[in-house]
Amino acid sequence: MLELRALTKSFGDTIAVDNVSLSIPKGEMVGIIGRSGAGKSTLLRTINRLAEPDSGDILWDGNSVSGLSGSALRNWRRQTAMIFQQFQLAPRLDVLTNVLIGSLHGRPVVPTLFKQFPAELRARAFEELRSLDMAQFALQRAQTLSGGQQQRVAIARAMMQNPDIILADEPISSLDVSNANTVMQALQRINRERGITVIVNLHTLGVARRYCPRIIGMISGKIVFDGPPTALNDAALSEIYRGPMDDPDMPEHYEAAA
């Protein structure tokens, strides 16, 4: 169980995460929606401790992770694998090496610098690629792949961390509809088959409704909706996006992505 208790994070005078309390059982797939600047990305980064909370607490299985440092903090970041919008691959390295980078936690530095990975790790990395239909690109440079392919490599890299939680920050925002669905299907399959908790930030309402049994809506750092897709009616969307349904800023046009 992941628990957030009165979590708050500010940047100067801007409160990005405002007194958020939340419980997410193991194995859930949760979509977080809201306008740009609603606090979605900061919330994920605070969970991972890439951004330090100003106050409140983060607990995993009842144990606080808010005060972790050193190797304990590194281990928590291994448990909470981040997937980013811009993939963050090493473009000149081959796909297999990019995936193997996910296994660096706890490994000696020098062999890694020379891309010396044990055979069992290479086999596992190849298997992660195979599960994402990317094994045929293992020896190809990452920079030669499409955006959707690169994001699947990033997912394979995250899986090499043996995470308990995947935190995906706008993983499909730069992808076309077909590639977006391929990436979301991969995350859904990981969630269902491996029981890994997936928390994903999305602008795309149709995708959130299709893939996420639980949806959280944020505005100005606060949670204003928490429920199933069936409860995400016009009134709820108007609250999340603070506007009438015919507002041109409302993302209803994304429904086609479903």
Order of alpha helices (4+ residues) and beta strands (2+ residues): beta-beta-beta-alpha-beta-beta-alpha-beta-alpha-alpha-alpha-alpha-beta-alpha-beta-alpha-beta-beta-alpha
